[in-house]
Amino acid sequence: HAAYITADILNSDDPSAYFYVDSRAEEIKMAEGHLNTTIDINQANFIRVRLARQNLFCYITPGDSLNISFDKDDFENTLSFSGKHSKENDLLQKVRETVDEMSGSYRDLFSLTEADFIARLDSIKIALVEMRNEIKNSDMAIDPGFLSLLETDAHYEHTRRIESYENRYKRYTSDTTYVPSDQLADLIGAESYDNPEALGSPEFRGMVLSRMWDIADEYEEDGSEDGLQEATANELSHIFNDPDIQDYAKYASIKSALMFAGPEKTFGMAEAYLNNTTSAIRTKKLRQAMSRWEHLQKGKTAPDFEYPDIDSVMHALSDYKGKYVYLDVWATWCKPCIAQHPALHALEEKYHDNSDIVFMAVSVDEDAEAWKKMVIEKELGGIQLRAGKAPSVLDERYNISGIPRFVLIDKDGNILDSNAPRPSSDEMKNILKELLEPPADLLGYQE
């Protein structure tokens, strides 16, 4: 129930590769261009791999041994696969190249008028059918499972693009008046979730996860405080007809939530899932994901770090023991980060004279001058530091996979919340009020 993957990349000093098997990327460490890893699977899979800053897709089945090699400086002419399914992987790259070339960029594709968009998808669909037929009629001995998965993945990619057209078109064109035609609505139709073999398709896995988030949103619209927790706790066979697909939906959504919500909000639902699942592979993977967050649970010592401010004066987190620390991890190029600045500034102003709290911001900008310029021009308050190029000590110790990210630390230097609410939220304002404005009662954040 595993595939073994090795990679040999010339002229690469990249420290990590990323394998997209489930809901989130799995980081695999590299050394001098070499990689050796095991991927736990129980069926044929297409997986996306980010290797030496190149994106490629791989076809793997349980028991496979696959080697990937190329020269980073000449990827297109040197990419090579060896192993049982080397021919299938060569073909998969050609299929993906065709799709990418015909699609263009996401912005270009989803900025097309509805009629042109449908026509573009139809032309891609025809081209893929022709490619599959050519492979079937060739003299090559190709795994039938590969051809089946190729067709499945193409179907769900086509479906997901149609489903997302309205929102993406409005985003890329700023045309908020657009209303989908009946023709587009008819193309979407109703998908069934009754074929567990489809879980080998990344497009199907993505659709299952999206449906799970929709269910969570529906629970919250009905008054639930935590829609995902309710969704993962309930029987969903009326939506996911197959029990294995339902199990995957719960597993993937919990694993995904762990990355952006942290242990405090997800460990409970994770344990509930683990007590009910019969999947040894998903149990192993979720336990591994949880283990990477155990040191960031409430009450654990906050990992220390030390970085310079704009005057090159070094500041360590441990220097501020005895005060609460509200940590903001951000970058000048991150629009959601910048959007939080007014709310963060308001909190800093409100508690400016309160000696019990420090507002600390750590930038992950590579460009030191861009960071200094914004700090000065926007008169950003608090303690402004820069970690620099990722992956930094901060990234690794706090599992930073996306920004903005906020962390709340208590006076003893322990974690209160490793994924604290954003400063614009009422939740964060109430938390600080309870901590800093007496009388402070116990609401889960008080020591």
N, C-alpha and C positions, 0 to 999 in steps of 0.2 A: 504493500500500500504506500509506495513512495517512488519518486523518480529522482535520479541522481544527476545533477547538473554541474559541469565544470566549465570554466571559461579561461581563455588565454588571450589577453589583449596586449598587443604591442604598443609601445609609446603611451601608456596610460599610467597616471599616478592617482587616479580616482580612488578614494578610500572605501567607497561603498557602491553596491549595485542595489537595485530595487525590483522586487518581484511582486507583481499585482495578481495575487491568487484569489484573495477574498475581497473584503470590503475596503481594506486599506493596504498600502504598500508594506512589504516586509523588507527591512534593510538587511542586506548580507554584506559583511565586511570583505574587502579585497586587500590583497597584498602584492604589490609590484605587478599589477595587471592580472593576477591570478585569483580564481574563485573556485570554491568547492562547497556545494551545499546539497541538502536533501529536501525535496518538496513532498510533503505528505498529501497524497491524493488517493481516491478509491475509484476513479473513473478517468476516461480520456478527457483532457483539458486543453484549452487554449489559454495561455497566460501571457500578459504583457511584461516585458523586461526592460528596465532602464539601465543600460550598461555602458559605462564610459561615455555618458551623455548622448547615447544613441537609443532610440526606441525600436524594439523589435518584438515580434510575437513568436511564441514557441508552442509546438504541439508536443504534449507529453502524455504518456500512459503509465500506469503502475508498473514498476520494474524497469523502466527505461533508464539508459545511461546516455546522456546527451552532452556533447562538447560544443561550445561556441567559441569561435576564434575570429579575430580580425585585427587589422592595424587601425588604431584610432585615427591616424592621419590619412587613411584611405579606406574608409568604411565600405563604401559601395562596391569597390573592386576586390575587397579581400574577405568579406563576410563568408564564413564557411561553417557548416554543421557536420558533425560526425556522430554516428550512433545508429541505433535501430531505425529511427524515423528521420534520417537526414534528408531524404527526398521530400518527405511531407513538409519539413520545415523550410526547405528551399522554395517549395510551391507556396507555402503560406506567406512568405515575404513578398512574393510576386503578387499575390492576391491583395495584400494590404497596400502595396505600392499602387496598384490599380485604383483601389478605393480612394486612397489619399489624393492621387493625381486628379481623378474625376471630381472629387468633392471640393478640392481647394481648401482654403482656410475655413475655420468655423464661421468667422465673420462673413466671409464671402458667401458661403453656402446658405447661412440663415438670414442673409440680407436680401436674398432673391425674392421676387414676388412669389406669391403662393403658387401660381401656375408654373412659373419657371422652376421653383423648388421641386414640385411634384415631377416635372419633366426630368430634372436632373437625377432624382432618386430612381426614376424608372429606367433611365439610361444606365445607371450603375447596376441596377438589378439585372438588366439584360446582359450586361458585360460579364457579371459574375456567373450567371447561368451558362453562358458560352464557355467560360473558363472551366467550370466544373465538368461540362460535357466533354471538353477537349481532354481533360485529365482522365475521365472515365474511358474514353475511346483510345487512349494512348497505350503503348506497350509497357508502360511502367507498372510495377507491382505496388499499388498504393493501398494502404490500409483503408478498408471500407468505413471504419469508424471515423477516419479523418474527413472523408467526403461527406458523411452524414453531419458531422459537427460543423463543417464548412457551410453547409446549407442552413443549418439551425442558426448559426451565428449571424449569417447574412440576413435572415428573416428578422431576427430581433433587433439588429442594428437599424434596419429599414423602419421597423415599427417605432423604436425609441426616437428616431429622428423626426418622424411625423408627429409623435406625441409632444415633443419639445419645441416644435416649430413656432407656435404662437408666442410663447414666452421669450424665446431667443430672437425672433424677428422683432418684437417690440424693444428688446434690449439693444440690439445692434442698429436698428434704424430710428429709434426714439419715436416710432409711430404708435402711440398708445391708442389710436382710434381703430386699429385693425381688428376685424372680427373674422374668424375662420369661416370659410364657406361650408356648405353642407357636404361638398365633395371631400374636403379634408376630414370632416367629422366621420364620414362613412369609411374612410381609409383606416382610421384608428381602430374602430371596432372594439370587441371585447376579447382580451387574451385569456387563455386558460392556463392554469398552473398545475398541470397533471402529468407532466413528463419529466421525471427526475434526470433522464439522460441530458436534458437541456442545461443542467447545472454545469456542464463542461464548457458552456459558452459564456464568455465574460459579458456579452451584451444581455443575455438572459439573467445572469447573476445581478447585473446592474439594475435591471428592470424589477426584479424581486425586491431588492433593497429599496428602490424608490417607492414601490408599492407599500412597503412596511412603514416608511416615513409618512406616507399619506394616511395610513391607518392611525398612526400615532397622532397626527394632526387632527384627525376626525375625533379621536377620544378627547383631546384637549378642547376642541370646539364644543363638545358635549359637557364640559366642565371638569374634566380630569386634570389634576395638578401635574401629573407626569404621564403624558400620553404613551411614551415608549415603554415605560414600566408596565402600564396596563396592557399594551399590545402584546408584549412578550410573555405576559402571565396568562393570557386568555387563549382559549381554543379558537383557531382561525381556519378550520377546515372548510368553512363556507367560502373562503377566499382562495386559500392554497389547498387545492384538492388532494395533492399528494403529501403524505406525512413527512417525507424527506425534504421536500421543498419548504414546507412550513418550518421544519427544524432549522434549515439553512437560513430562512428569513429572520428567525429570532437570533440565531448565532451571529450572523453578519451585521445586524443592526446594533447588537450589544457591543461587538468588537469595534465597530465604527464609532459608536458613542463614546467608548472608553478613550479614544484619541482626542476628542474635543471637549468632553465633559469631565474626564478625570475619574479617579477611583471612588470618591465620595458619592457620586450620583449614579455609578454604574455597577459597583461591586455587588450590591444586593441583588440586582436583577441577573447579574452574571451567575451568582451562586444558585439562584432559583432555576435558571436554565440548566446548569450543570447537574442539578439534582434530578432532572427529568429526561435529559437527552440520552440516547443510546449510541451516539456517534463517538467512537474512540478518537477519531482524527480531530473532530471539532473540539472535543474536550481537551485534548492535548494543546491545540493551537490557542484556545481561549485561556487556558491556564498559563501558557507561555506569555501571552499578551498581558495578563494580569500581573505576572511576576515582575514585569518591567515597570509597574506602577506602585508596587508595594511600598517602596521607600518614600513615596510621595503621599501616602495616606495621612489623614489628620492625626496629629500628635507626633509624627516622625520629625526628626531633626531636618530642618531645611538645608539642602546642600549648599555649601558656601561657594562663593565666587568672588573675584576681584577684577575690576576694570577701571580704566581711566575716565576722568571727566574732560571737559573741553580745555582745561588748563593742564592736562596730563597728570593730575593728582589722582593717585590710586584710591579706590574705595572698595572695601570688602563688605559683603552682606553682614558678616559677623561683627563688623564695627558698630552696628546699630542694634545689637542685642540690648533689651531693656525697653524697646519701642516696638509698636506694631509696624510692619512694613507692607505697604501695598505696592506690589511690583508690576510694572507694565513692560512687556517685551514687544517692541515695535520696530518700524523702519520708515524712512522718509518716503519710500516708494509704495507703501501700503496704504491704499485709500481707506479701508475700514479702520486702520490704526489712527489716521489723521482725523477721521470722523469722531473719534472718542475724545480728542483733545479738549474741546469746549467743556464737556462734562467732567473730565479729569481736572481741568483748571478750576472749575467751580468747587469741586471737593477740596482741592488744595487751598483755595481761598477761604473756604468755610473753616478748615482746621489749621489754618496758617499758624495760629498762636497756640496750638495744642502740642505740647512736647511729647505726647504719648504715641505719635505716629509720624512715620516718614514715608513720603511718596517718592518712589525710586523708579526711574525709567531706564531700561537697557536697550539700546539700539543694536540691531543686527546688520546695519549698513556696512557694506564693504567700502563705500566711498566716505572717508572721514570728513572731507570738506563739505559734502552735501549735508551730512549730519550736523556739523558745527553751524553751518549757515542757517538751517532750520531752527536749531535750538536758540540761536541769537535773534533771528528775525521774528520768530513767533514768541519770544520771551518765555520759553517753556520753563515751568517751575519745577520744584522738587530737585532731586539729585539725578542729573542726566549723565549716563555712562554709555560707552560703546563697546560691545563685545567683538564686533568685526565679523569677518567672513565665517560663514557656517561651513562645517559644523564646529561650534564653539563648545567650551566647557559648559556654558549655560544650556545650550541645545541638548547636550548629552545627559546632563544631570537632571534636567526638568522635562525631558521628552518633548521638546518644542518641535512640533511638526506643522504648525500654522500660527500666524499672528493676525490680529493682536492676541496676546495671551496675558492673563492677569493672575497673580498669585498673592494670597494673603498669608502673612506670617505673624505669629504671636510674639509677645515680649520675651519669651524664653528661647526664641529662635526656632520654634517648631511650626510645622505646617498647620494652618487652619483650613485652607482650601487651595489645592494646587491648580485648580481651574476656577478661580473666583469669578463672580459675575462682573460684567463690564461696568464702568463708572456711570454710564448713562442709564443703567437699570435702577428701578425702585428698590430691587432686592439688595443691591450693593449699598445704596444710600441708607437703607434700614439697618444693614449689618454694621456699618460704621457708626450709626447713631447709637446702637446698642452697646458697642464697644467703647465709645468715646464720650458719650453724653450721659452722665449719671442721672437717675439710678440705672445701672446696667443689670438687666436680668438675664436669665439663661435662655438663649434661643439657638443653642447648638454651636455658637461661635465663641462663647465665653469659656475661658479656661476653668 
